[in-house]
Amino acid sequence: MLERVVRQLACPVCGGSLRPDLPRRKMGGRLRHADLGCRDCHRVYGIQDGIGLLACPLADGHDWRVDPAVAEALPDDRRWREYLASLPPEVPGIYDEIARRLRAELEGVDGLVADLATCTGHVLRGLPPEAGGRRLVLGLDPEAAPLYAAQGALRRERRYTSISLAQFDPAHWPLPRASLAAIVSFFGPLTVPGGPRWMAEAARTLRERAPLAFGTLLSEEGTATLQEARRLRLDGLLTKAHLERALRRTGFHLETWEVLGEGRHWPGNPYDPLPKRGDPWRYVYVRARRGRTPRT
């Protein structure tokens, strides 16, 4: 992780500042391996092979050793192409459009920004390096393994200059209040558990009037899709009413709500637990700002 980003982190439990203890440094101002100790509650977190492991404290007995095969794993681009080929013909183009818009949201933004549900770096791999170091990007994901794949791809494509990656708990972000200039997410509302809780954390960590932008899939009440989503704890933001209510309750003002595609005939495939075959689906692009609408 970039040292400049590490200095902006906070303990996800108490909010105290984190300090690196005896880090082994790597060229380019990055910490490759380090323990990060909280100045206030004294919990300890780790950086392993450049990835921040900030979901749970070491003091609770978690083992942060990473399988070298995982750390060197390549993103499975072949599997991604197979997945795209299994979808309704209009959907791959929608995915591309959502990713393009999310990258555009970060153009010209100064300061630290977050990519929620980074996974293997679908958005970040197309993000051009920021000239002059004005923007720093923190990719966050609940799972560590795909972050190592993203790291490898970003390095090979020479897009890793201003990017850091970290595993996190969606309900307890490792960032202080009002520290982010923007948040983007490629289907985070669908894939990150505990939707309303992470949205509250997004509101806490965003600056006043800073944007939250994401693409997501929606279904409807009474569908098998929603029943399955409840079983997976992914139903909190899966209907229009749920999503609008969560935005409003966490202090976001909705600016953009655009339906990019919809249908009823989602093919069955081994990659998608949602939506269920035959249920209605809708892809939307959402942009909201933290804070109330300014008076005119």
C-alpha positions as CSV (number, residue, x, y, z in Angstrom):
1,M,0.0,0.0,0.0
2,L,1.1,3.6,-0.6
3,E,2.4,5.2,2.5
4,R,0.4,8.3,1.7
5,V,-2.8,6.2,1.9
6,V,-1.7,4.3,5.0
7,R,-1.3,7.7,6.8
8,Q,-5.0,8.4,6.0
9,L,-6.4,5.1,7.4
10,A,-8.1,4.7,10.8
11,C,-8.9,1.7,13.0
12,P,-12.2,0.2,11.9
13,V,-13.1,-0.6,15.5
14,C,-12.4,2.6,17.4
15,G,-11.5,5.1,14.7
16,G,-8.0,5.7,16.1
17,S,-5.1,6.5,13.8
18,L,-2.9,3.6,12.6
19,R,0.9,3.6,12.7
20,P,3.2,1.2,10.9
21,D,5.5,-0.8,13.2
22,L,8.9,-1.7,11.7
23,P,7.7,-1.9,8.1
24,R,9.8,-3.4,5.3
25,R,9.6,-0.8,2.6
26,K,9.4,-1.2,-1.1
27,M,10.3,1.1,-3.9
28,G,7.7,3.7,-4.9
29,G,6.7,4.7,-1.4
30,R,4.8,1.5,-0.7
31,L,4.6,-0.7,2.4
32,R,5.0,-4.3,1.3
33,H,4.8,-5.9,4.8
34,A,3.9,-4.1,8.0
35,D,1.9,-4.3,11.2
36,L,-0.4,-1.4,11.7
37,G,-1.0,-0.6,15.3
38,C,-3.9,1.5,16.5
39,R,-2.7,4.4,18.8
40,D,-5.9,4.3,20.8
41,C,-7.2,0.7,21.3
42,H,-3.9,-1.0,20.4
43,R,-5.4,-3.5,18.0
44,V,-3.0,-4.6,15.2
45,Y,-3.8,-5.0,11.5
46,G,-1.5,-6.1,8.7
47,I,-0.1,-5.4,5.3
48,Q,0.8,-8.6,3.5
49,D,2.5,-8.5,0.1
50,G,1.2,-4.9,-0.4
51,I,-2.5,-5.6,0.4
52,G,-4.0,-4.1,3.5
53,L,-5.8,-6.7,5.7
54,L,-8.0,-4.4,7.7
55,A,-11.1,-6.5,8.3
56,C,-10.2,-8.1,11.6
57,P,-7.4,-7.5,14.2
58,L,-4.5,-9.8,14.6
59,A,-5.0,-9.7,18.3
60,D,-8.2,-11.8,17.8
61,G,-6.1,-14.8,16.5
62,H,-6.6,-14.4,12.8
63,D,-3.9,-15.7,10.5
64,W,-3.0,-13.3,7.7
65,R,-0.6,-15.6,5.8
66,V,-1.4,-15.6,2.1
67,D,-0.9,-18.7,-0.1
68,P,1.8,-17.6,-2.6
69,A,-0.2,-19.2,-5.4
70,V,-3.1,-16.8,-4.6
71,A,-0.8,-13.8,-4.4
72,E,0.5,-14.6,-7.9
73,A,-2.8,-15.6,-9.4
74,L,-3.9,-14.1,-12.7
75,P,-7.4,-12.7,-13.2
76,D,-9.3,-15.4,-15.0
77,D,-10.1,-13.4,-18.2
78,R,-11.1,-16.6,-20.0
79,R,-13.8,-17.3,-17.5
80,W,-15.0,-13.7,-17.6
81,R,-15.4,-14.0,-21.4
82,E,-17.3,-17.3,-21.0
83,Y,-19.6,-15.6,-18.5
84,L,-20.3,-12.6,-20.8
85,A,-21.1,-15.0,-23.6
86,S,-23.8,-16.7,-21.4
87,L,-25.7,-13.4,-20.8
88,P,-28.5,-11.7,-22.7
89,P,-26.8,-10.0,-25.7
90,E,-27.4,-6.5,-24.4
91,V,-25.8,-7.0,-20.9
92,P,-22.1,-7.0,-21.7
93,G,-22.5,-3.5,-23.3
94,I,-24.3,-2.4,-20.1
95,Y,-21.4,-3.6,-18.0
96,D,-19.0,-1.6,-20.2
97,E,-21.1,1.5,-20.0
98,I,-21.3,1.3,-16.2
99,A,-17.6,0.8,-15.8
100,R,-17.0,3.8,-18.2
101,R,-19.2,6.0,-16.2
102,L,-17.6,5.1,-12.9
103,R,-14.2,5.9,-14.3
104,A,-15.5,9.2,-15.6
105,E,-16.7,10.0,-12.0
106,L,-13.1,10.0,-10.8
107,E,-11.7,12.2,-13.5
108,G,-10.3,15.4,-12.1
109,V,-11.1,14.4,-8.5
110,D,-8.5,15.5,-5.9
111,G,-7.8,13.5,-2.8
112,L,-8.6,9.9,-1.7
113,V,-11.3,8.0,-3.5
114,A,-12.7,4.5,-2.9
115,D,-13.7,1.7,-5.2
116,L,-16.2,-0.5,-3.3
117,A,-16.3,-4.2,-4.2
118,T,-13.1,-3.9,-6.3
119,C,-12.9,-7.7,-6.7
120,T,-10.3,-8.4,-9.5
121,G,-10.2,-4.7,-10.5
122,H,-12.8,-4.5,-13.3
123,V,-13.1,-0.7,-12.9
124,L,-9.5,0.0,-11.8
125,R,-7.9,-1.9,-14.6
126,G,-9.4,0.7,-17.1
127,L,-8.5,3.7,-15.0
128,P,-5.7,5.8,-16.4
129,P,-2.9,6.8,-14.0
130,E,-3.5,10.2,-12.4
131,A,-1.0,12.8,-13.4
132,G,0.7,14.7,-10.6
133,G,-0.5,12.4,-7.8
134,R,-3.7,14.6,-7.1
135,R,-5.9,11.5,-6.8
136,L,-5.3,8.4,-4.7
137,V,-7.5,5.3,-5.2
138,L,-8.3,2.8,-2.5
139,G,-9.8,-0.4,-3.7
140,L,-11.9,-2.1,-1.0
141,D,-13.3,-5.7,-1.0
142,P,-14.5,-8.1,1.7
143,E,-12.3,-10.9,0.2
144,A,-8.5,-10.8,0.0
145,A,-7.9,-13.3,-2.8
146,P,-9.4,-11.3,-5.7
147,L,-7.4,-8.3,-4.5
148,Y,-4.1,-10.1,-5.2
149,A,-5.4,-10.9,-8.7
150,A,-6.2,-7.2,-9.2
151,Q,-2.8,-6.2,-7.9
152,G,-1.1,-8.5,-10.4
153,A,-3.1,-7.2,-13.3
154,L,-2.6,-3.5,-12.3
155,R,1.1,-4.0,-12.1
156,R,1.3,-5.7,-15.5
157,E,-0.8,-3.0,-17.1
158,R,1.2,-0.2,-15.3
159,R,-1.9,1.2,-13.7
160,Y,-0.8,0.7,-10.1
161,T,0.8,4.1,-9.7
162,S,-1.9,5.8,-7.5
163,I,-3.8,2.7,-6.4
164,S,-3.8,0.8,-3.1
165,L,-5.9,-2.3,-2.2
166,A,-7.3,-3.4,1.1
167,Q,-9.6,-6.1,2.5
168,F,-12.2,-4.6,4.8
169,D,-15.4,-5.2,6.8
170,P,-18.2,-3.4,4.9
171,A,-19.9,-2.4,8.1
172,H,-16.7,-0.9,9.6
173,W,-14.5,1.0,7.1
174,P,-10.9,1.6,8.0
175,L,-11.2,5.3,7.3
176,P,-11.9,8.5,9.3
177,R,-15.0,10.6,9.0
178,A,-15.2,12.9,5.9
179,S,-11.9,11.5,4.4
180,L,-13.1,10.5,0.9
181,A,-13.6,12.7,-2.1
182,A,-15.7,10.1,-4.0
183,I,-16.9,6.5,-3.9
184,V,-17.7,4.4,-6.9
185,S,-18.8,0.8,-7.1
186,F,-19.3,-1.8,-9.8
187,F,-22.3,-3.8,-8.4
188,G,-21.3,-3.3,-4.8
189,P,-25.0,-2.9,-3.7
190,L,-25.7,-6.4,-5.1
191,T,-22.5,-8.2,-4.0
192,V,-21.6,-6.7,-0.6
193,P,-23.5,-8.1,2.4
194,G,-25.3,-5.7,4.8
195,G,-26.2,-3.1,2.2
196,P,-27.8,-0.4,4.4
197,R,-24.8,-0.7,6.9
198,W,-22.1,-0.1,4.2
199,M,-24.1,2.8,2.9
200,A,-24.1,4.4,6.3
201,E,-20.3,3.9,6.4
202,A,-20.1,5.5,2.9
203,A,-22.0,8.5,4.2
204,R,-19.7,8.7,7.3
205,T,-16.5,8.6,5.3
206,L,-17.5,10.9,2.4
207,R,-16.9,14.6,2.5
208,E,-19.9,16.9,2.4
209,R,-21.4,17.0,-1.2
210,A,-19.0,14.3,-2.4
211,P,-20.5,11.7,-4.8
212,L,-21.5,8.1,-4.4
213,A,-21.9,6.4,-7.8
214,F,-22.7,2.8,-8.6
215,G,-24.3,0.4,-11.0
216,T,-26.5,-2.3,-9.7
217,L,-29.2,-4.9,-10.4
218,L,-32.7,-4.6,-9.0
219,S,-35.5,-7.1,-8.7
220,E,-39.1,-6.9,-7.3
221,E,-40.9,-8.0,-4.2
222,G,-42.4,-11.5,-4.3
223,T,-39.8,-13.0,-6.7
224,A,-37.6,-16.0,-6.2
225,T,-34.7,-13.7,-6.7
226,L,-35.6,-11.7,-3.6
227,Q,-36.1,-14.9,-1.6
228,E,-32.7,-16.2,-2.6
229,A,-31.1,-12.8,-1.9
230,R,-32.6,-12.8,1.7
231,R,-31.0,-16.2,2.2
232,L,-27.6,-14.8,1.1
233,R,-28.1,-11.6,3.1
234,L,-28.0,-9.5,-0.1
235,D,-31.5,-8.3,-0.2
236,G,-31.1,-4.9,1.6
237,L,-30.8,-2.9,-1.6
238,L,-32.3,-5.2,-4.2
239,T,-35.6,-3.3,-4.9
240,K,-36.1,0.3,-6.0
241,A,-37.9,1.1,-2.7
242,H,-35.2,-0.5,-0.6
243,L,-32.4,1.4,-2.4
244,E,-34.1,4.8,-2.3
245,R,-35.0,4.4,1.4
246,A,-31.4,3.5,2.3
247,L,-30.0,6.5,0.4
248,R,-32.5,8.8,2.1
249,R,-31.9,7.4,5.6
250,T,-28.1,7.6,5.3
251,G,-28.2,11.3,4.2
252,F,-27.8,11.0,0.4
253,H,-29.5,13.2,-2.1
254,L,-30.3,11.2,-5.3
255,E,-29.1,13.0,-8.4
256,T,-29.2,10.3,-11.2
257,W,-31.4,7.3,-11.6
258,E,-31.1,5.8,-15.0
259,V,-32.3,2.4,-16.2
260,L,-29.8,1.0,-18.6
261,G,-31.5,-2.2,-19.4
262,E,-34.3,-4.6,-18.2
263,G,-35.9,-7.9,-19.0
264,R,-37.5,-11.1,-17.6
265,H,-35.5,-13.9,-19.2
266,W,-32.2,-14.2,-17.4
267,P,-30.4,-17.4,-18.5
268,G,-29.3,-19.9,-15.9
269,N,-25.5,-20.1,-15.6
270,P,-23.1,-21.4,-12.9
271,Y,-21.8,-17.8,-12.1
272,D,-25.0,-15.9,-11.1
273,P,-26.9,-16.8,-8.0
274,L,-29.1,-13.8,-8.8
275,P,-31.4,-13.1,-10.6
276,K,-33.3,-16.3,-10.8
277,R,-34.3,-17.6,-14.2
278,G,-37.6,-16.0,-15.4
279,D,-37.6,-13.2,-12.8
280,P,-37.7,-9.6,-13.9
281,W,-34.3,-7.8,-13.7
282,R,-33.3,-4.2,-14.2
283,Y,-29.9,-2.5,-14.3
284,V,-29.7,1.0,-13.0
285,Y,-27.0,3.6,-12.7
286,V,-27.2,5.7,-9.6
287,R,-25.4,8.8,-8.5
288,A,-26.1,10.5,-5.2
289,R,-24.4,13.1,-3.1
290,R,-23.8,13.1,0.6
291,G,-25.7,16.0,2.2
292,R,-28.9,17.9,1.6
293,T,-29.9,19.5,-1.6
294,P,-28.6,23.1,-1.6
295,R,-31.2,25.8,-1.5
296,T,-31.9,27.8,-4.6
